[in-house]
Amino acid sequence: MRILLRVRPGASRTAVGGRYDGPAGPALVVAVAARAVEGQATKAVLEAVAAALGVRRSAVTLVRGATSRDKLVDVEGDESAIRLRLQRLLD
């Protein structure tokens, strides 16, 4: 399952939740404390998304947006469970 993300690096704490209506459609907001330096924020985003969706870190892979605030990730696992958790996070 592919999920659009809107990243906020350098936040005071890591948090996953909220909706960002961007040009590519609605995206899940992911705030991470890591700075956008040498891929640190992207790594933190993938870990936070995996934890929020209840999947292994290896089940979340970056498809697009390594150096952008707008990212597209692929999440492997039980699609109905992931979809339910995603909907709760977006609301």
C-alpha positions as CSV (number, residue, x, y, z in Angstrom):
1,M,0.0,0.0,0.0
2,R,1.4,3.4,-0.9
3,I,1.0,6.4,1.4
4,L,1.8,10.1,0.8
5,L,3.6,11.8,3.7
6,R,4.3,15.4,4.5
7,V,7.4,15.7,6.7
8,R,8.2,18.3,9.3
9,P,11.8,17.9,10.3
10,G,13.3,19.5,13.4
11,A,10.2,19.3,15.4
12,S,10.3,19.3,19.2
13,R,9.2,15.7,19.3
14,T,8.3,12.9,16.9
15,A,4.6,12.6,16.1
16,V,2.5,11.0,13.4
17,G,-0.9,12.3,12.7
18,G,-2.9,14.9,10.9
19,R,-3.7,15.6,7.3
20,Y,-2.0,17.9,4.8
21,D,-3.9,18.6,1.6
22,G,-1.2,19.1,-0.9
23,P,-1.0,19.2,-4.7
24,A,-0.7,15.4,-4.9
25,G,-3.7,14.8,-2.6
26,P,-4.1,14.2,1.1
27,A,-0.9,13.3,3.0
28,L,-0.2,12.0,6.5
29,V,1.8,14.5,8.5
30,V,4.9,13.1,10.2
31,A,6.9,15.4,12.5
32,V,10.4,14.2,13.5
33,A,13.0,15.7,15.8
34,A,15.8,14.7,13.4
35,R,17.1,17.5,11.2
36,A,17.1,17.2,7.4
37,V,20.8,16.5,7.2
38,E,22.4,13.5,5.5
39,G,19.1,11.5,5.4
40,Q,18.6,11.6,9.2
41,A,15.0,13.0,8.9
42,T,14.0,10.4,6.3
43,K,15.3,7.5,8.4
44,A,13.4,8.9,11.4
45,V,10.2,9.3,9.3
46,L,10.3,5.6,8.1
47,E,10.8,4.4,11.7
48,A,7.9,6.6,13.0
49,V,5.5,5.5,10.2
50,A,6.3,1.9,10.9
51,A,5.6,2.3,14.6
52,A,2.4,4.3,14.0
53,L,1.1,1.7,11.5
54,G,2.1,-1.3,13.6
55,V,4.5,-2.9,11.1
56,R,8.2,-3.8,11.1
57,R,10.6,-1.0,10.0
58,S,11.6,-3.2,7.1
59,A,8.0,-3.2,5.8
60,V,8.2,0.5,5.1
61,T,10.3,1.6,2.1
62,L,10.8,5.0,0.5
63,V,9.5,5.2,-3.1
64,R,10.0,8.9,-3.8
65,G,11.1,12.1,-2.0
66,A,14.4,11.3,-0.3
67,T,15.3,15.0,-0.2
68,S,11.8,16.5,-0.1
69,R,9.2,17.2,2.6
70,D,6.7,15.3,0.4
71,K,7.4,11.6,0.4
72,L,5.8,8.5,-1.0
73,V,6.3,5.3,0.9
74,D,5.3,1.7,0.3
75,V,4.0,-0.2,3.3
76,E,3.8,-4.0,3.3
77,G,1.4,-5.9,5.6
78,D,-2.3,-6.5,6.3
79,E,-3.8,-3.9,4.1
80,S,-7.1,-3.6,5.9
81,A,-5.4,-3.1,9.3
82,I,-3.0,-0.5,7.8
83,R,-5.9,1.3,6.1
84,L,-7.8,1.4,9.4
85,R,-4.8,2.8,11.3
86,L,-4.0,5.3,8.5
87,Q,-7.6,6.6,8.6
88,R,-7.4,7.2,12.4
89,L,-4.1,9.0,12.0
90,L,-5.5,11.2,9.2
91,D,-8.5,12.3,11.3
